Amino acid sequence: MFFTTISYSQNAFTEYQFDAKRGSEAAILALTDKFWGDAEFKSGGINIESFNIGNNESSHRIVLYGDPANWGRSDSLSNPDKWGLFVQRLNNHIDKWTHSSSGNVISWVGDGEVDNDYFQIYEFKAINPEAFQAAHNKIVSQLSTVMGNRVIGFGDYLINGYNGATHWVVVTAKNWSDLVITRRKMAELTKEWEEYYKKRGEVEHVRNYTARNVKSYN
């Protein structure tokens, strides 16, 4: 997903979703490799992610993440025109920029090994964020034996959550089949889930989708 093993409670993110031209992923990655491949960041980094199931408007997104008090590159671009030229070249492979948002990482539980680069994101409106967070923290603790080295992350949207989404939850896995098997094992904790749904408060579903991290720069 879009974070590495640093202090998640201090992390924030900005994402830029787009619909790439068919067959252009390799060309896009070549451009991002050239621009960010040797970059040094003050904190966090950048991920390029490819949507798999459920996000019908976008094919990819660029995620910038890190500590907002220590944001950006620690090195500097030798030429201020490089950023403009990079975006211009990137746009040659993009049909449309579709959505952008920004928010916080509130919790991130699990080892998150490198091979767990497939994930499902749930976006929703939590009417009572405090109740939801308390219920979320408890069910995540109860799921620890099921999740193994996979991650369950939780955060909010400060700016432009999709269709009014206020929060998100992410579950990582090795691939689609690993995600499905893990979800089945999670569902077996019926009593724990019953309590979770009673305690979390009102929640309005917005959307969910899967994606894969195809490149990381950090």
N, C-alpha and C positions, 0 to 999 in steps of 0.2 A: 504494500500500500504506500501512502505517501510520507512515511516517517521512518527514521532510523532510531537506534537505541540511544536517545538523548532525553533530556528532561521534558517529557511530554506536557506536563502541567504548564509549561511556559510557551508551548508551541502555538502558533497561529498559521493560517494558510490562505493562499489566494489561488483560485483555479480559473483557467480559461479553456472552455470547451469549444471544439470546432468540428466541422464535418470535412474530412480530408478527401481529396480527389482519389478515385479508385486506383489502387496500386501504388500510392505515393508514400507509404509509411517508410520505406527504406530511404527515400530521398529526404524526408523530413528528419529522420534520425541522423543522416549524414550531416545535415545542417546544424542540428543541435549538438552533435559531437564536436563539430568544428568550433562552435560558439561557447559551449559550456564544458567541453571535455577536460580542459586543464584549469577550470575555474576553481578558485578557493573561496569558500563561503565563511562568513563570520559565525553563522550557525545554520543548521538544517541543510537544505539543498533544493534540488529540483527533480521531479519525476515526470516522465512522459508515459501516459497510460492509454491503453486501447480498450474501448468499450466492447463488451461481448454480447450480453443479452439484456434487453429491456430499455435501453436508452436509444430511442428511435430518432432523435434529433441530431446526435453527435456521434462521431466515430472515435475521437480522441480527446484528451485534455492535457494541458500543461499545468502542473501543480508546483507552486513555490511555497516552501514551508520553513519555519524556523522560529526563533525567539524574536518577537517584534521589537524588543529593546536592543537587539543585536542583529539587525536584519541586513541582508544583501551580501555582496561580494567583498572579501577582504583585499583582493587584488583589484586592479582598475583596468578599464578598457583603454588601450593606448590611443584610440581614436573615437571621439564621441559619435562619429557617423556610423560606427560599426553596428550599433543597436538598430538604427534605422534601416541599414542595408540588410541585416539579418531578418528583420520583420518583412521587408519587401521580398526577399527570396523565399521566406516561409509562405507568404501569401500566394506564391506561384503554385503551391501544392494544396491549397485550401479552397474549398468551394464557399464556405461560410463560417464565420465565428458565431456560435449559437448561444452561449450562456457564460456568465462569469459570476463568481460569488467569493465571499471571504468569511472566515470565522475562526473559531478556537478549537483546540483539542482539549477536552476536559479530562478524559481518562484513556489509558492505553494499556491493556492487560494482556500479557503473554510474551513469549520470547521472540516471536516474529522472525523465525529463521528465513534465510534468503530464498529458499525454495517455496515459501508461502507467498507467492506474488500474484495469486488469483484472489479476488475478493468480491463480496456482495455488500452494497451500500443500501441502507434504508433511510429515506428522507421523510420527515413527518413534522407535524405541528404538535408540540407538547403544551397543553393548556396549563399544566402545573409543573414547571421545570424541576422544582425542588423534589416533588413527589416522584417524578420520573427518574431523576438521578439516583435517589435512594433505592428505588426498586431495581433499577438497572445494576447498581453496584452489588446488590445482594444476589441477583440471579447470575451475574458474571462469576462471583465467588463460588456459587454452587455448581457452575459449569466447568470448573477448573480441571476436573478429572477427564471430562469429555474433550476439552479443547486441546490438550497436549501443548505443543509448541505454537499453536495458532493464536491469533490475536483477536480480541474484541475491543474495538475502539468506540469512543463516544465523544461527540462535540456539538457545537452550536454554529449557527450562521449569524453573523453580525450584519452582513451586507448581502442583499439580493438572494436569499434562499429560494430555490426553485419553487414557483407557484406558492410562495409564502411559507415554505418549510422553515422551521425554527431550529431543528436539530437533526442529527444524523447518527446512525450506528453502522459500523463496518465489521464484518466477519471475514477473516482471511482463511485461505486454504491453498493446497498445492495446485489444484485444478478443479474443473467443474464436478467431476465424480467425487473427489475428496470433499468438496463443499456439500454435495447432496448427502453423502454418508454421514458427515458430521452433523448436518441439520437433523437427520433422522435420530441420531443419538441424543442430540439436545432435546428433541421432542419427547423422549422417554421420561424426562423428569416432570411428570404431569402435575404432581402436587406443588412443586416449586413454581411452575408456570402459572398455575391457578392463583397462587398468592401474588405473583408478579402482576398479573392483569388486574387484580383487585386493588393493589397498592399504587400502581403507577400513575393513576389519574387519567383524565380524558386525553386521548391521542387521536389525531386525524392523519391518516396515511396520505402521503403525497405521491411517492413512487419508490420503486426499488430496481436495481439493475446490477449486473456484474461487469467486472473489468479486470484487466491484467496490467501489471506494471511492466513495461517493455524496456525502460531505460531509466537509470538513476544517476544523478550527478550530485555528489556530496563530499 
